[in-house]
């Protein structure tokens, strides 16, 4: 039987630490291994940071929701926001063969998300961005 929780935060960088703590606590409470906890926190931090940094043109408070669902086979993470339409997985892969000082800025965090998780999906629905990532257990 799956276990689930939904974490909600404002579009404020100061909320990221509490989000990471809540994610870690939920996953450890439900016997997720260290690799899963690390991958989940990396993905959530990267995706939510991008939402906070680039998703809004105003200074108003916006809610971002992070839904975690763990079953015997996988951890599913769904992140929803009402920011600008943006598919983070539609961006080109960075050229990691180049030295860091020669690479274009940006894209490395999403590259890690793509490579540490087993599936990544984006859709726009009813004015919301919905990103779903899955990590097989």
C-alpha positions as CSV (number, residue, x, y, z in Angstrom):
1,X,0.0,0.0,0.0
2,X,1.5,3.4,-1.0
3,X,2.3,6.0,1.6
4,X,1.9,9.7,0.6
5,X,2.3,13.2,1.8
6,X,2.0,16.6,0.3
7,X,4.3,19.4,1.4
8,X,3.4,23.0,0.7
9,X,5.7,26.0,0.7
10,X,5.8,29.6,-0.4
11,X,8.0,30.8,-3.2
12,X,10.7,31.8,-0.8
13,X,14.2,30.4,-0.7
14,X,14.0,30.4,3.1
15,X,11.5,27.5,2.9
16,X,13.9,25.2,1.1
17,X,15.6,23.9,4.3
18,X,12.3,23.0,6.0
19,X,11.2,21.3,2.7
20,X,14.4,19.2,2.7
21,X,13.9,18.2,6.3
22,X,10.3,17.2,5.8
23,X,11.2,15.2,2.7
24,X,14.0,13.4,4.5
25,X,11.9,12.7,7.6
26,X,9.1,11.3,5.5
27,X,11.4,9.0,3.4
28,X,13.4,7.8,6.4
29,X,10.2,7.1,8.3
30,X,9.1,4.9,5.4
31,X,12.4,3.0,5.1
32,X,13.8,4.7,1.9
33,X,17.5,4.1,1.5
34,X,20.1,6.8,1.5
35,X,20.4,6.9,-2.3
36,X,16.7,7.5,-2.7
37,X,16.7,10.2,0.0
38,X,19.7,11.9,-1.7
39,X,18.2,11.7,-5.2
40,X,14.8,13.0,-4.0
41,X,16.2,16.0,-2.1
42,X,18.5,16.9,-5.1
43,X,15.6,16.8,-7.5
44,X,13.2,18.7,-5.3
45,X,15.8,21.4,-4.4
46,X,16.8,21.9,-8.1
47,X,13.3,22.0,-9.4
48,X,11.8,24.2,-6.6
49,X,14.8,26.5,-6.7
50,X,14.2,27.1,-10.4
51,X,10.5,27.7,-9.8
52,X,11.3,30.3,-7.1
53,X,14.1,31.9,-9.1
54,X,12.4,32.1,-12.5
55,X,8.7,31.2,-12.2
56,X,7.2,34.5,-11.2
57,X,7.3,38.2,-12.3
58,X,5.7,39.5,-9.1
59,X,6.7,39.7,-5.5
60,X,3.4,38.1,-4.3
61,X,3.3,34.9,-2.3
62,X,2.7,31.8,-4.4
63,X,2.2,28.2,-3.2
64,X,4.3,25.4,-4.5
65,X,3.2,21.8,-3.6
66,X,5.5,18.8,-3.5
67,X,3.6,15.5,-3.4
68,X,5.6,12.3,-2.4
69,X,4.1,8.9,-3.0
70,X,6.2,5.8,-2.1
71,X,5.2,2.2,-2.8
72,X,7.1,-1.0,-2.9
73,X,8.6,-0.3,-6.3
74,X,9.2,3.4,-6.6
75,X,9.1,6.9,-5.2
76,X,7.0,9.3,-7.2
77,X,7.5,13.1,-6.7
78,X,5.0,15.6,-8.2
79,X,5.8,19.3,-8.0
80,X,3.0,21.8,-8.9
81,X,3.3,25.6,-9.2
82,X,1.3,28.4,-10.8
83,X,4.4,30.1,-12.4
84,X,5.2,30.8,-16.0
85,X,4.8,27.8,-18.3
86,X,8.2,26.1,-18.4
87,X,9.3,22.5,-19.1
88,X,12.7,22.0,-17.4
89,X,13.3,18.8,-19.4
90,X,12.9,20.6,-22.7
91,X,16.3,22.2,-22.2
92,X,19.4,21.0,-24.0
93,X,21.8,18.7,-22.1
94,X,25.0,20.5,-21.0
95,X,28.2,19.4,-22.7
96,X,29.9,17.8,-19.7
97,X,32.9,16.8,-21.8
98,X,34.0,20.5,-21.7
99,X,36.0,21.9,-18.7
100,X,33.7,23.8,-16.3
101,X,35.0,27.2,-17.3
102,X,34.2,26.5,-21.0
103,X,30.6,25.3,-20.4
104,X,27.4,27.4,-20.9
105,X,26.0,28.5,-17.5
106,X,22.9,26.6,-16.4
107,X,21.4,23.2,-17.0
108,X,23.7,21.1,-14.8
109,X,21.2,20.7,-12.0
110,X,18.5,19.4,-14.4
111,X,21.1,17.1,-16.0
112,X,21.7,15.6,-12.5
113,X,17.9,15.2,-12.0
114,X,17.6,13.4,-15.4
115,X,20.4,11.1,-14.6
116,X,19.7,10.3,-11.0
117,X,16.0,9.6,-11.4
118,X,14.4,7.0,-13.6
119,X,11.7,9.1,-15.3
120,X,11.0,12.8,-15.7
121,X,7.7,14.3,-17.0
122,X,6.3,17.7,-17.5
123,X,2.8,18.9,-18.3
124,X,0.9,22.2,-18.2
125,X,-2.7,21.8,-16.8
126,X,-5.2,24.4,-15.8
127,X,-2.6,27.2,-15.5
128,X,-0.2,25.0,-13.5
129,X,3.2,23.5,-14.2
130,X,3.2,19.8,-13.1
131,X,6.6,18.1,-12.9
132,X,6.6,14.4,-12.0
133,X,9.8,12.4,-11.4
134,X,10.2,8.8,-10.4
135,X,13.0,6.9,-8.6
136,X,12.8,3.1,-8.7
137,X,13.5,1.4,-5.4
